[in-house]
Amino acid sequence: MSGTEKSKAHIEQAKGKAKEAMGRMAGNERMTAEGRADQAKGNARHAKEDIKDTFRH
């Protein structure tokens, strides 16, 4: 997995977790949902890179 893409995936996941936590603390459902969506994007990016690595090797 390329280091850059791996870093982007981890950052996106962390950003999503933070946004979700802040949304829960503030009682903001929209922010909580956006946090979950950011986490899902990070997970998808990570999965995509894992698949690419599988075919490279």
mmCIF entry with sequence, helices, sheets and N, C-alpha, C, O atoms, coordinates in Angstrom:
data_MODEL
# 
_entry.id   MODEL 
# 
_entity.id                         1 
_entity.type                       polymer 
_entity.pdbx_number_of_molecules   1 
# 
_entity_poly.entity_id                      1 
_entity_poly.type                           'polypeptide(L)' 
_entity_poly.nstd_linkage                   no 
_entity_poly.nstd_monomer                   no 
_entity_poly.pdbx_seq_one_letter_code       MSGTEKSKAHIEQAKGKAKEAMGRMAGNERMTAEGRADQAKGNARHAKEDIKDTFRH 
_entity_poly.pdbx_seq_one_letter_code_can   MSGTEKSKAHIEQAKGKAKEAMGRMAGNERMTAEGRADQAKGNARHAKEDIKDTFRH 
_entity_poly.pdbx_strand_id                 A 
# 
loop_
_entity_poly_seq.entity_id 
_entity_poly_seq.num 
_entity_poly_seq.mon_id 
_entity_poly_seq.hetero 
1 1  MET n 
1 2  SER n 
1 3  GLY n 
1 4  THR n 
1 5  GLU n 
1 6  LYS n 
1 7  SER n 
1 8  LYS n 
1 9  ALA n 
1 10 HIS n 
1 11 ILE n 
1 12 GLU n 
1 13 GLN n 
1 14 ALA n 
1 15 LYS n 
1 16 GLY n 
1 17 LYS n 
1 18 ALA n 
1 19 LYS n 
1 20 GLU n 
1 21 ALA n 
1 22 MET n 
1 23 GLY n 
1 24 ARG n 
1 25 MET n 
1 26 ALA n 
1 27 GLY n 
1 28 ASN n 
1 29 GLU n 
1 30 ARG n 
1 31 MET n 
1 32 THR n 
1 33 ALA n 
1 34 GLU n 
1 35 GLY n 
1 36 ARG n 
1 37 ALA n 
1 38 ASP n 
1 39 GLN n 
1 40 ALA n 
1 41 LYS n 
1 42 GLY n 
1 43 ASN n 
1 44 ALA n 
1 45 ARG n 
1 46 HIS n 
1 47 ALA n 
1 48 LYS n 
1 49 GLU n 
1 50 ASP n 
1 51 ILE n 
1 52 LYS n 
1 53 ASP n 
1 54 THR n 
1 55 PHE n 
1 56 ARG n 
1 57 HIS n 
# 
_struct_asym.id          A 
_struct_asym.entity_id   1 
# 
loop_
_struct_conf.conf_type_id 
_struct_conf.id 
_struct_conf.pdbx_PDB_helix_id 
_struct_conf.beg_label_comp_id 
_struct_conf.beg_label_asym_id 
_struct_conf.beg_label_seq_id 
_struct_conf.pdbx_beg_PDB_ins_code 
_struct_conf.end_label_comp_id 
_struct_conf.end_label_asym_id 
_struct_conf.end_label_seq_id 
_struct_conf.pdbx_end_PDB_ins_code 
_struct_conf.beg_auth_comp_id 
_struct_conf.beg_auth_asym_id 
_struct_conf.beg_auth_seq_id 
_struct_conf.end_auth_comp_id 
_struct_conf.end_auth_asym_id 
_struct_conf.end_auth_seq_id 
_struct_conf.pdbx_PDB_helix_class 
_struct_conf.details 
_struct_conf.pdbx_PDB_helix_length 
HELX_P HELX_P1 AA1 GLY A 3  ? ALA A 26 ? GLY A 3  ALA A 26 1 ? 24 
HELX_P HELX_P2 AA2 GLU A 29 ? ARG A 56 ? GLU A 29 ARG A 56 1 ? 28 
# 
_struct_conf_type.id          HELX_P 
_struct_conf_type.criteria    ? 
_struct_conf_type.reference   ? 
# 
loop_
_atom_site.group_PDB 
_atom_site.id 
_atom_site.type_symbol 
_atom_site.label_atom_id 
_atom_site.label_alt_id 
_atom_site.label_comp_id 
_atom_site.label_asym_id 
_atom_site.label_entity_id 
_atom_site.label_seq_id 
_atom_site.pdbx_PDB_ins_code 
_atom_site.Cartn_x 
_atom_site.Cartn_y 
_atom_site.Cartn_z 
_atom_site.occupancy 
_atom_site.B_iso_or_equiv 
_atom_site.pdbx_formal_charge 
_atom_site.auth_seq_id 
_atom_site.auth_comp_id 
_atom_site.auth_asym_id 
_atom_site.auth_atom_id 
_atom_site.pdbx_PDB_model_num 
ATOM 1   N N  . MET A 1 1  ? 0.852   -1.167  0.000  1.00 0.00 ? 1  MET A N  1 
ATOM 2   C CA . MET A 1 1  ? 0.000   0.000   0.000  1.00 0.00 ? 1  MET A CA 1 
ATOM 3   C C  . MET A 1 1  ? 0.892   1.223   0.000  1.00 0.00 ? 1  MET A C  1 
ATOM 4   O O  . MET A 1 1  ? 1.875   1.303   0.737  1.00 0.00 ? 1  MET A O  1 
ATOM 5   N N  . SER A 1 2  ? 0.538   2.141   -0.816 1.00 0.00 ? 2  SER A N  1 
ATOM 6   C CA . SER A 1 2  ? 1.296   3.374   -0.869 1.00 0.00 ? 2  SER A CA 1 
ATOM 7   C C  . SER A 1 2  ? 1.147   4.106   0.457  1.00 0.00 ? 2  SER A C  1 
ATOM 8   O O  . SER A 1 2  ? 0.054   4.185   1.018  1.00 0.00 ? 2  SER A O  1 
ATOM 9   N N  . GLY A 1 3  ? 2.250   4.636   0.946  1.00 0.00 ? 3  GLY A N  1 
ATOM 10  C CA . GLY A 1 3  ? 2.238   5.333   2.225  1.00 0.00 ? 3  GLY A CA 1 
ATOM 11  C C  . GLY A 1 3  ? 1.308   6.519   2.246  1.00 0.00 ? 3  GLY A C  1 
ATOM 12  O O  . GLY A 1 3  ? 0.656   6.787   3.255  1.00 0.00 ? 3  GLY A O  1 
ATOM 13  N N  . THR A 1 4  ? 1.243   7.230   1.142  1.00 0.00 ? 4  THR A N  1 
ATOM 14  C CA . THR A 1 4  ? 0.393   8.413   1.071  1.00 0.00 ? 4  THR A CA 1 
ATOM 15  C C  . THR A 1 4  ? -1.076  8.038   1.194  1.00 0.00 ? 4  THR A C  1 
ATOM 16  O O  . THR A 1 4  ? -1.814  8.655   1.961  1.00 0.00 ? 4  THR A O  1 
ATOM 17  N N  . GLU A 1 5  ? -1.498  7.043   0.453  1.00 0.00 ? 5  GLU A N  1 
ATOM 18  C CA . GLU A 1 5  ? -2.901  6.625   0.496  1.00 0.00 ? 5  GLU A CA 1 
ATOM 19  C C  . GLU A 1 5  ? -3.251  6.030   1.853  1.00 0.00 ? 5  GLU A C  1 
ATOM 20  O O  . GLU A 1 5  ? -4.353  6.237   2.360  1.00 0.00 ? 5  GLU A O  1 
ATOM 21  N N  . LYS A 1 6  ? -2.324  5.299   2.435  1.00 0.00 ? 6  LYS A N  1 
ATOM 22  C CA . LYS A 1 6  ? -2.558  4.714   3.758  1.00 0.00 ? 6  LYS A CA 1 
ATOM 23  C C  . LYS A 1 6  ? -2.736  5.827   4.787  1.00 0.00 ? 6  LYS A C  1 
ATOM 24  O O  . LYS A 1 6  ? -3.618  5.749   5.643  1.00 0.00 ? 6  LYS A O  1 
ATOM 25  N N  . SER A 1 7  ? -1.914  6.846   4.707  1.00 0.00 ? 7  SER A N  1 
ATOM 26  C CA . SER A 1 7  ? -2.024  7.976   5.625  1.00 0.00 ? 7  SER A CA 1 
ATOM 27  C C  . SER A 1 7  ? -3.351  8.701   5.448  1.00 0.00 ? 7  SER A C  1 
ATOM 28  O O  . SER A 1 7  ? -4.000  9.066   6.428  1.00 0.00 ? 7  SER A O  1 
ATOM 29  N N  . LYS A 1 8  ? -3.749  8.908   4.208  1.00 0.00 ? 8  LYS A N  1 
ATOM 30  C CA . LYS A 1 8  ? -5.023  9.578   3.941  1.00 0.00 ? 8  LYS A CA 1 
ATOM 31  C C  . LYS A 1 8  ? -6.186  8.791   4.542  1.00 0.00 ? 8  LYS A C  1 
ATOM 32  O O  . LYS A 1 8  ? -7.108  9.375   5.111  1.00 0.00 ? 8  LYS A O  1 
ATOM 33  N N  . ALA A 1 9  ? -6.140  7.475   4.416  1.00 0.00 ? 9  ALA A N  1 
ATOM 34  C CA . ALA A 1 9  ? -7.210  6.637   4.951  1.00 0.00 ? 9  ALA A CA 1 
ATOM 35  C C  . ALA A 1 9  ? -7.280  6.756   6.465  1.00 0.00 ? 9  ALA A C  1 
ATOM 36  O O  . ALA A 1 9  ? -8.366  6.884   7.030  1.00 0.00 ? 9  ALA A O  1 
ATOM 37  N N  . HIS A 1 10 ? -6.134  6.715   7.119  1.00 0.00 ? 10 HIS A N  1 
ATOM 38  C CA . HIS A 1 10 ? -6.106  6.805   8.578  1.00 0.00 ? 10 HIS A CA 1 
ATOM 39  C C  . HIS A 1 10 ? -6.543  8.185   9.067  1.00 0.00 ? 10 HIS A C  1 
ATOM 40  O O  . HIS A 1 10 ? -7.246  8.300   10.071 1.00 0.00 ? 10 HIS A O  1 
ATOM 41  N N  . ILE A 1 11 ? -6.131  9.215   8.363  1.00 0.00 ? 11 ILE A N  1 
ATOM 42  C CA . ILE A 1 11 ? -6.528  10.579  8.739  1.00 0.00 ? 11 ILE A CA 1 
ATOM 43  C C  . ILE A 1 11 ? -8.036  10.742  8.589  1.00 0.00 ? 11 ILE A C  1 
ATOM 44  O O  . ILE A 1 11 ? -8.693  11.330  9.448  1.00 0.00 ? 11 ILE A O  1 
ATOM 45  N N  . GLU A 1 12 ? -8.574  10.223  7.501  1.00 0.00 ? 12 GLU A N  1 
ATOM 46  C CA . GLU A 1 12 ? -10.014 10.337  7.264  1.00 0.00 ? 12 GLU A CA 1 
ATOM 47  C C  . GLU A 1 12 ? -10.808 9.590   8.339  1.00 0.00 ? 12 GLU A C  1 
ATOM 48  O O  . GLU A 1 12 ? -11.850 10.063  8.793  1.00 0.00 ? 12 GLU A O  1 
ATOM 49  N N  . GLN A 1 13 ? -10.308 8.427   8.736  1.00 0.00 ? 13 GLN A N  1 
ATOM 50  C CA . GLN A 1 13 ? -10.977 7.667   9.786  1.00 0.00 ? 13 GLN A CA 1 
ATOM 51  C C  . GLN A 1 13 ? -10.924 8.413   11.117 1.00 0.00 ? 13 GLN A C  1 
ATOM 52  O O  . GLN A 1 13 ? -11.929 8.489   11.824 1.00 0.00 ? 13 GLN A O  1 
ATOM 53  N N  . ALA A 1 14 ? -9.763  8.964   11.463 1.00 0.00 ? 14 ALA A N  1 
ATOM 54  C CA . ALA A 1 14 ? -9.615  9.698   12.718 1.00 0.00 ? 14 ALA A CA 1 
ATOM 55  C C  . ALA A 1 14 ? -10.481 10.958  12.725 1.00 0.00 ? 14 ALA A C  1 
ATOM 56  O O  . ALA A 1 14 ? -11.114 11.282  13.729 1.00 0.00 ? 14 ALA A O  1 
ATOM 57  N N  . LYS A 1 15 ? -10.499 11.658  11.599 1.00 0.00 ? 15 LYS A N  1 
ATOM 58  C CA . LYS A 1 15 ? -11.328 12.863  11.483 1.00 0.00 ? 15 LYS A CA 1 
ATOM 59  C C  . LYS A 1 15 ? -12.799 12.506  11.682 1.00 0.00 ? 15 LYS A C  1 
ATOM 60  O O  . LYS A 1 15 ? -13.534 13.229  12.354 1.00 0.00 ? 15 LYS A O  1 
ATOM 61  N N  . GLY A 1 16 ? -13.219 11.398  11.101 1.00 0.00 ? 16 GLY A N  1 
ATOM 62  C CA . GLY A 1 16 ? -14.599 10.960  11.244 1.00 0.00 ? 16 GLY A CA 1 
ATOM 63  C C  . GLY A 1 16 ? -14.951 10.608  12.674 1.00 0.00 ? 16 GLY A C  1 
ATOM 64  O O  . GLY A 1 16 ? -16.036 10.940  13.150 1.00 0.00 ? 16 GLY A O  1 
ATOM 65  N N  . LYS A 1 17 ? -14.030 9.932   13.369 1.00 0.00 ? 17 LYS A N  1 
ATOM 66  C CA . LYS A 1 17 ? -14.282 9.576   14.766 1.00 0.00 ? 17 LYS A CA 1 
ATOM 67  C C  . LYS A 1 17 ? -14.408 10.828  15.631 1.00 0.00 ? 17 LYS A C  1 
ATOM 68  O O  . LYS A 1 17 ? -15.275 10.908  16.501 1.00 0.00 ? 17 LYS A O  1 
ATOM 69  N N  . ALA A 1 18 ? -13.536 11.799  15.385 1.00 0.00 ? 18 ALA A N  1 
ATOM 70  C CA . ALA A 1 18 ? -13.583 13.041  16.157 1.00 0.00 ? 18 ALA A CA 1 
ATOM 71  C C  . ALA A 1 18 ? -14.880 13.798  15.879 1.00 0.00 ? 18 ALA A C  1 
ATOM 72  O O  . ALA A 1 18 ? -15.521 14.305  16.799 1.00 0.00 ? 18 ALA A O  1 
ATOM 73  N N  . LYS A 1 19 ? -15.253 13.868  14.617 1.00 0.00 ? 19 LYS A N  1 
ATOM 74  C CA . LYS A 1 19 ? -16.477 14.594  14.243 1.00 0.00 ? 19 LYS A CA 1 
ATOM 75  C C  . LYS A 1 19 ? -17.710 13.907  14.844 1.00 0.00 ? 19 LYS A C  1 
ATOM 76  O O  . LYS A 1 19 ? -18.633 14.572  15.314 1.00 0.00 ? 19 LYS A O  1 
ATOM 77  N N  . GLU A 1 20 ? -17.713 12.584  14.823 1.00 0.00 ? 20 GLU A N  1 
ATOM 78  C CA . GLU A 1 20 ? -18.837 11.847  15.396 1.00 0.00 ? 20 GLU A CA 1 
ATOM 79  C C  . GLU A 1 20 ? -18.928 12.101  16.907 1.00 0.00 ? 20 GLU A C  1 
ATOM 80  O O  . GLU A 1 20 ? -20.019 12.314  17.436 1.00 0.00 ? 20 GLU A O  1 
ATOM 81  N N  . ALA A 1 21 ? -17.793 12.080  17.592 1.00 0.00 ? 21 ALA A N  1 
ATOM 82  C CA . ALA A 1 21 ? -17.783 12.326  19.036 1.00 0.00 ? 21 ALA A CA 1 
ATOM 83  C C  . ALA A 1 21 ? -18.256 13.739  19.366 1.00 0.00 ? 21 ALA A C  1 
ATOM 84  O O  . ALA A 1 21 ? -19.028 13.939  20.304 1.00 0.00 ? 21 ALA A O  1 
ATOM 85  N N  . MET A 1 22 ? -17.791 14.713  18.591 1.00 0.00 ? 22 MET A N  1 
ATOM 86  C CA . MET A 1 22 ? -18.217 16.095  18.819 1.00 0.00 ? 22 MET A CA 1 
ATOM 87  C C  . MET A 1 22 ? -19.713 16.251  18.560 1.00 0.00 ? 22 MET A C  1 
ATOM 88  O O  . MET A 1 22 ? -20.398 16.971  19.287 1.00 0.00 ? 22 MET A O  1 
ATOM 89  N N  . GLY A 1 23 ? -20.211 15.593  17.546 1.00 0.00 ? 23 GLY A N  1 
ATOM 90  C CA . GLY A 1 23 ? -21.638 15.639  17.242 1.00 0.00 ? 23 GLY A CA 1 
ATOM 91  C C  . GLY A 1 23 ? -22.475 15.056  18.363 1.00 0.00 ? 23 GLY A C  1 
ATOM 92  O O  . GLY A 1 23 ? -23.534 15.586  18.700 1.00 0.00 ? 23 GLY A O  1 
ATOM 93  N N  . ARG A 1 24 ? -21.998 13.961  18.941 1.00 0.00 ? 24 ARG A N  1 
ATOM 94  C CA . ARG A 1 24 ? -22.729 13.348  20.057 1.00 0.00 ? 24 ARG A CA 1 
ATOM 95  C C  . ARG A 1 24 ? -22.719 14.256  21.277 1.00 0.00 ? 24 ARG A C  1 
ATOM 96  O O  . ARG A 1 24 ? -23.734 14.405  21.956 1.00 0.00 ? 24 ARG A O  1 
ATOM 97  N N  . MET A 1 25 ? -21.559 14.868  21.555 1.00 0.00 ? 25 MET A N  1 
ATOM 98  C CA . MET A 1 25 ? -21.457 15.757  22.710 1.00 0.00 ? 25 MET A CA 1 
ATOM 99  C C  . MET A 1 25 ? -22.374 16.969  22.550 1.00 0.00 ? 25 MET A C  1 
ATOM 100 O O  . MET A 1 25 ? -23.001 17.412  23.512 1.00 0.00 ? 25 MET A O  1 
ATOM 101 N N  . ALA A 1 26 ? -22.448 17.495  21.347 1.00 0.00 ? 26 ALA A N  1 
ATOM 102 C CA . ALA A 1 26 ? -23.254 18.686  21.080 1.00 0.00 ? 26 ALA A CA 1 
ATOM 103 C C  . ALA A 1 26 ? -24.720 18.342  20.820 1.00 0.00 ? 26 ALA A C  1 
ATOM 104 O O  . ALA A 1 26 ? -25.563 19.236  20.747 1.00 0.00 ? 26 ALA A O  1 
ATOM 105 N N  . GLY A 1 27 ? -25.024 17.063  20.681 1.00 0.00 ? 27 GLY A N  1 
ATOM 106 C CA . GLY A 1 27 ? -26.388 16.660  20.376 1.00 0.00 ? 27 GLY A CA 1 
ATOM 107 C C  . GLY A 1 27 ? -26.775 16.974  18.936 1.00 0.00 ? 27 GLY A C  1 
ATOM 108 O O  . GLY A 1 27 ? -27.956 17.131  18.623 1.00 0.00 ? 27 GLY A O  1 
ATOM 109 N N  . ASN A 1 28 ? -25.769 17.065  18.058 1.00 0.00 ? 28 ASN A N  1 
ATOM 110 C CA . ASN A 1 28 ? -25.983 17.417  16.666 1.00 0.00 ? 28 ASN A CA 1 
ATOM 111 C C  . ASN A 1 28 ? -25.983 16.141  15.821 1.00 0.00 ? 28 ASN A C  1 
ATOM 112 O O  . ASN A 1 28 ? -24.928 15.567  15.552 1.00 0.00 ? 28 ASN A O  1 
ATOM 113 N N  . GLU A 1 29 ? -27.153 15.712  15.416 1.00 0.00 ? 29 GLU A N  1 
ATOM 114 C CA . GLU A 1 29 ? -27.282 14.474  14.643 1.00 0.00 ? 29 GLU A CA 1 
ATOM 115 C C  . GLU A 1 29 ? -26.583 14.561  13.283 1.00 0.00 ? 29 GLU A C  1 
ATOM 116 O O  . GLU A 1 29 ? -26.007 13.582  12.810 1.00 0.00 ? 29 GLU A O  1 
ATOM 117 N N  . ARG A 1 30 ? -26.641 15.741  12.663 1.00 0.00 ? 30 ARG A N  1 
ATOM 118 C CA . ARG A 1 30 ? -26.017 15.888  11.340 1.00 0.00 ? 30 ARG A CA 1 
ATOM 119 C C  . ARG A 1 30 ? -24.504 15.701  11.428 1.00 0.00 ? 30 ARG A C  1 
ATOM 120 O O  . ARG A 1 30 ? -23.917 15.018  10.589 1.00 0.00 ? 30 ARG A O  1 
ATOM 121 N N  . MET A 1 31 ? -23.871 16.296  12.427 1.00 0.00 ? 31 MET A N  1 
ATOM 122 C CA . MET A 1 31 ? -22.423 16.161  12.582 1.00 0.00 ? 31 MET A CA 1 
ATOM 123 C C  . MET A 1 31 ? -22.053 14.708  12.890 1.00 0.00 ? 31 MET A C  1 
ATOM 124 O O  . MET A 1 31 ? -21.044 14.198  12.404 1.00 0.00 ? 31 MET A O  1 
ATOM 125 N N  . THR A 1 32 ? -22.873 14.059  13.693 1.00 0.00 ? 32 THR A N  1 
ATOM 126 C CA . THR A 1 32 ? -22.631 12.651  14.018 1.00 0.00 ? 32 THR A CA 1 
ATOM 127 C C  . THR A 1 32 ? -22.686 11.800  12.745 1.00 0.00 ? 32 THR A C  1 
ATOM 128 O O  . THR A 1 32 ? -21.840 10.931  12.535 1.00 0.00 ? 32 THR A O  1 
ATOM 129 N N  . ALA A 1 33 ? -23.669 12.053  11.914 1.00 0.00 ? 33 ALA A N  1 
ATOM 130 C CA . ALA A 1 33 ? -23.807 11.303  10.656 1.00 0.00 ? 33 ALA A CA 1 
ATOM 131 C C  . ALA A 1 33 ? -22.644 11.597  9.712  1.00 0.00 ? 33 ALA A C  1 
ATOM 132 O O  . ALA A 1 33 ? -22.147 10.693  9.041  1.00 0.00 ? 33 ALA A O  1 
ATOM 133 N N  . GLU A 1 34 ? -22.206 12.859  9.658  1.00 0.00 ? 34 GLU A N  1 
ATOM 134 C CA . GLU A 1 34 ? -21.062 13.206  8.812  1.00 0.00 ? 34 GLU A CA 1 
ATOM 135 C C  . GLU A 1 34 ? -19.806 12.491  9.296  1.00 0.00 ? 34 GLU A C  1 
ATOM 136 O O  . GLU A 1 34 ? -18.989 12.056  8.485  1.00 0.00 ? 34 GLU A O  1 
ATOM 137 N N  . GLY A 1 35 ? -19.649 12.369  10.596 1.00 0.00 ? 35 GLY A N  1 
ATOM 138 C CA . GLY A 1 35 ? -18.508 11.648  11.153 1.00 0.00 ? 35 GLY A CA 1 
ATOM 139 C C  . GLY A 1 35 ? -18.513 10.189  10.747 1.00 0.00 ? 35 GLY A C  1 
ATOM 140 O O  . GLY A 1 35 ? -17.478 9.629   10.386 1.00 0.00 ? 35 GLY A O  1 
ATOM 141 N N  . ARG A 1 36 ? -19.685 9.578   10.808 1.00 0.00 ? 36 ARG A N  1 
ATOM 142 C CA . ARG A 1 36 ? -19.792 8.176   10.384 1.00 0.00 ? 36 ARG A CA 1 
ATOM 143 C C  . ARG A 1 36 ? -19.482 8.035   8.897  1.00 0.00 ? 36 ARG A C  1 
ATOM 144 O O  . ARG A 1 36 ? -18.846 7.069   8.478  1.00 0.00 ? 36 ARG A O  1 
ATOM 145 N N  . ALA A 1 37 ? -19.935 9.001   8.104  1.00 0.00 ? 37 ALA A N  1 
ATOM 146 C CA . ALA A 1 37 ? -19.672 8.964   6.659  1.00 0.00 ? 37 ALA A CA 1 
ATOM 147 C C  . ALA A 1 37 ? -18.173 9.107   6.380  1.00 0.00 ? 37 ALA A C  1 
ATOM 148 O O  . ALA A 1 37 ? -17.635 8.417   5.514  1.00 0.00 ? 37 ALA A O  1 
ATOM 149 N N  . ASP A 1 38 ? -17.502 9.999   7.110  1.00 0.00 ? 38 ASP A N  1 
ATOM 150 C CA . ASP A 1 38 ? -16.055 10.162  6.926  1.00 0.00 ? 38 ASP A CA 1 
ATOM 151 C C  . ASP A 1 38 ? -15.315 8.875   7.281  1.00 0.00 ? 38 ASP A C  1 
ATOM 152 O O  . ASP A 1 38 ? -14.355 8.498   6.608  1.00 0.00 ? 38 ASP A O  1 
ATOM 153 N N  . GLN A 1 39 ? -15.763 8.207   8.332  1.00 0.00 ? 39 GLN A N  1 
ATOM 154 C CA . GLN A 1 39 ? -15.139 6.937   8.705  1.00 0.00 ? 39 GLN A CA 1 
ATOM 155 C C  . GLN A 1 39 ? -15.342 5.891   7.615  1.00 0.00 ? 39 GLN A C  1 
ATOM 156 O O  . GLN A 1 39 ? -14.430 5.126   7.301  1.00 0.00 ? 39 GLN A O  1 
ATOM 157 N N  . ALA A 1 40 ? -16.526 5.865   7.047  1.00 0.00 ? 40 ALA A N  1 
ATOM 158 C CA . ALA A 1 40 ? -16.813 4.904   5.980  1.00 0.00 ? 40 ALA A CA 1 
ATOM 159 C C  . ALA A 1 40 ? -15.943 5.175   4.757  1.00 0.00 ? 40 ALA A C  1 
ATOM 160 O O  . ALA A 1 40 ? -15.465 4.242   4.112  1.00 0.00 ? 40 ALA A O  1 
ATOM 161 N N  . LYS A 1 41 ? -15.736 6.465   4.437  1.00 0.00 ? 41 LYS A N  1 
ATOM 162 C CA . LYS A 1 41 ? -14.858 6.809   3.308  1.00 0.00 ? 41 LYS A CA 1 
ATOM 163 C C  . LYS A 1 41 ? -13.434 6.331   3.570  1.00 0.00 ? 41 LYS A C  1 
ATOM 164 O O  . LYS A 1 41 ? -12.778 5.791   2.679  1.00 0.00 ? 41 LYS A O  1 
ATOM 165 N N  . GLY A 1 42 ? -12.964 6.534   4.792  1.00 0.00 ? 42 GLY A N  1 
ATOM 166 C CA . GLY A 1 42 ? -11.621 6.081   5.147  1.00 0.00 ? 42 GLY A CA 1 
ATOM 167 C C  . GLY A 1 42 ? -11.500 4.573   5.061  1.00 0.00 ? 42 GLY A C  1 
ATOM 168 O O  . GLY A 1 42 ? -10.493 4.052   4.582  1.00 0.00 ? 42 GLY A O  1 
ATOM 169 N N  . ASN A 1 43 ? -12.523 3.872   5.522  1.00 0.00 ? 43 ASN A N  1 
ATOM 170 C CA . ASN A 1 43 ? -12.517 2.409   5.438  1.00 0.00 ? 43 ASN A CA 1 
ATOM 171 C C  . ASN A 1 43 ? -12.522 1.939   3.989  1.00 0.00 ? 43 ASN A C  1 
ATOM 172 O O  . ASN A 1 43 ? -11.838 0.976   3.642  1.00 0.00 ? 43 ASN A O  1 
ATOM 173 N N  . ALA A 1 44 ? -13.292 2.617   3.145  1.00 0.00 ? 44 ALA A N  1 
ATOM 174 C CA . ALA A 1 44 ? -13.353 2.249   1.729  1.00 0.00 ? 44 ALA A CA 1 
ATOM 175 C C  . ALA A 1 44 ? -12.012 2.494   1.046  1.00 0.00 ? 44 ALA A C  1 
ATOM 176 O O  . ALA A 1 44 ? -11.557 1.672   0.251  1.00 0.00 ? 44 ALA A O  1 
ATOM 177 N N  . ARG A 1 45 ? -11.385 3.621   1.356  1.00 0.00 ? 45 ARG A N  1 
ATOM 178 C CA . ARG A 1 45 ? -10.071 3.926   0.779  1.00 0.00 ? 45 ARG A CA 1 
ATOM 179 C C  . ARG A 1 45 ? -9.058  2.863   1.192  1.00 0.00 ? 45 ARG A C  1 
ATOM 180 O O  . ARG A 1 45 ? -8.248  2.419   0.378  1.00 0.00 ? 45 ARG A O  1 
ATOM 181 N N  . HIS A 1 46 ? -9.107  2.459   2.456  1.00 0.00 ? 46 HIS A N  1 
ATOM 182 C CA . HIS A 1 46 ? -8.188  1.446   2.968  1.00 0.00 ? 46 HIS A CA 1 
ATOM 183 C C  . HIS A 1 46 ? -8.428  0.117   2.266  1.00 0.00 ? 46 HIS A C  1 
ATOM 184 O O  . HIS A 1 46 ? -7.475  -0.560  1.879  1.00 0.00 ? 46 HIS A O  1 
ATOM 185 N N  . ALA A 1 47 ? -9.677  -0.260  2.098  1.00 0.00 ? 47 ALA A N  1 
ATOM 186 C CA . ALA A 1 47 ? -10.015 -1.516  1.426  1.00 0.00 ? 47 ALA A CA 1 
ATOM 187 C C  . ALA A 1 47 ? -9.556  -1.488  -0.028 1.00 0.00 ? 47 ALA A C  1 
ATOM 188 O O  . ALA A 1 47 ? -9.050  -2.487  -0.540 1.00 0.00 ? 47 ALA A O  1 
ATOM 189 N N  . LYS A 1 48 ? -9.729  -0.353  -0.690 1.00 0.00 ? 48 LYS A N  1 
ATOM 190 C CA . LYS A 1 48 ? -9.310  -0.218  -2.083 1.00 0.00 ? 48 LYS A CA 1 
ATOM 191 C C  . LYS A 1 48 ? -7.804  -0.442  -2.203 1.00 0.00 ? 48 LYS A C  1 
ATOM 192 O O  . LYS A 1 48 ? -7.347  -1.132  -3.114 1.00 0.00 ? 48 LYS A O  1 
ATOM 193 N N  . GLU A 1 49 ? -7.042  0.135   -1.290 1.00 0.00 ? 49 GLU A N  1 
ATOM 194 C CA . GLU A 1 49 ? -5.597  -0.033  -1.337 1.00 0.00 ? 49 GLU A CA 1 
ATOM 195 C C  . GLU A 1 49 ? -5.186  -1.469  -1.028 1.00 0.00 ? 49 GLU A C  1 
ATOM 196 O O  . GLU A 1 49 ? -4.222  -1.974  -1.603 1.00 0.00 ? 49 GLU A O  1 
ATOM 197 N N  . ASP A 1 50 ? -5.908  -2.129  -0.126 1.00 0.00 ? 50 ASP A N  1 
ATOM 198 C CA . ASP A 1 50 ? -5.623  -3.537  0.163  1.00 0.00 ? 50 ASP A CA 1 
ATOM 199 C C  . ASP A 1 50 ? -5.838  -4.401  -1.073 1.00 0.00 ? 50 ASP A C  1 
ATOM 200 O O  . ASP A 1 50 ? -5.052  -5.309  -1.342 1.00 0.00 ? 50 ASP A O  1 
ATOM 201 N N  . ILE A 1 51 ? -6.892  -4.124  -1.818 1.00 0.00 ? 51 ILE A N  1 
ATOM 202 C CA . ILE A 1 51 ? -7.167  -4.882  -3.045 1.00 0.00 ? 51 ILE A CA 1 
ATOM 203 C C  . ILE A 1 51 ? -6.070  -4.630  -4.071 1.00 0.00 ? 51 ILE A C  1 
ATOM 204 O O  . ILE A 1 51 ? -5.602  -5.561  -4.727 1.00 0.00 ? 51 ILE A O  1 
ATOM 205 N N  . LYS A 1 52 ? -5.662  -3.374  -4.210 1.00 0.00 ? 52 LYS A N  1 
ATOM 206 C CA . LYS A 1 52 ? -4.598  -3.061  -5.166 1.00 0.00 ? 52 LYS A CA 1 
ATOM 207 C C  . LYS A 1 52 ? -3.305  -3.775  -4.783 1.00 0.00 ? 52 LYS A C  1 
ATOM 208 O O  . LYS A 1 52 ? -2.594  -4.272  -5.657 1.00 0.00 ? 52 LYS A O  1 
ATOM 209 N N  . ASP A 1 53 ? -2.988  -3.833  -3.480 1.00 0.00 ? 53 ASP A N  1 
ATOM 210 C CA . ASP A 1 53 ? -1.791  -4.526  -3.021 1.00 0.00 ? 53 ASP A CA 1 
ATOM 211 C C  . ASP A 1 53 ? -1.856  -6.011  -3.325 1.00 0.00 ? 53 ASP A C  1 
ATOM 212 O O  . ASP A 1 53 ? -0.852  -6.626  -3.685 1.00 0.00 ? 53 ASP A O  1 
ATOM 213 N N  . THR A 1 54 ? -3.046  -6.585  -3.178 1.00 0.00 ? 54 THR A N  1 
ATOM 214 C CA . THR A 1 54 ? -3.213  -8.018  -3.428 1.00 0.00 ? 54 THR A CA 1 
ATOM 215 C C  . THR A 1 54 ? -2.876  -8.342  -4.881 1.00 0.00 ? 54 THR A C  1 
ATOM 216 O O  . THR A 1 54 ? -2.220  -9.346  -5.156 1.00 0.00 ? 54 THR A O  1 
ATOM 217 N N  . PHE A 1 55 ? -3.314  -7.509  -5.798 1.00 0.00 ? 55 PHE A N  1 
ATOM 218 C CA . PHE A 1 55 ? -3.047  -7.770  -7.220 1.00 0.00 ? 55 PHE A CA 1 
ATOM 219 C C  . PHE A 1 55 ? -1.625  -7.426  -7.628 1.00 0.00 ? 55 PHE A C  1 
ATOM 220 O O  . PHE A 1 55 ? -1.129  -7.955  -8.623 1.00 0.00 ? 55 PHE A O  1 
ATOM 221 N N  . ARG A 1 56 ? -0.969  -6.566  -6.895 1.00 0.00 ? 56 ARG A N  1 
ATOM 222 C CA . ARG A 1 56 ? 0.429   -6.234  -7.194 1.00 0.00 ? 56 ARG A CA 1 
ATOM 223 C C  . ARG A 1 56 ? 1.377   -7.363  -6.831 1.00 0.00 ? 56 ARG A C  1 
ATOM 224 O O  . ARG A 1 56 ? 2.427   -7.532  -7.451 1.00 0.00 ? 56 ARG A O  1 
ATOM 225 N N  . HIS A 1 57 ? 0.996   -8.132  -5.821 1.00 0.00 ? 57 HIS A N  1 
ATOM 226 C CA . HIS A 1 57 ? 1.906   -9.169  -5.329 1.00 0.00 ? 57 HIS A CA 1 
ATOM 227 C C  . HIS A 1 57 ? 1.440   -10.448 -5.876 1.00 0.00 ? 57 HIS A C  1 
ATOM 228 O O  . HIS A 1 57 ? 2.041   -11.489 -5.610 1.00 0.00 ? 57 HIS A O  1 
# 
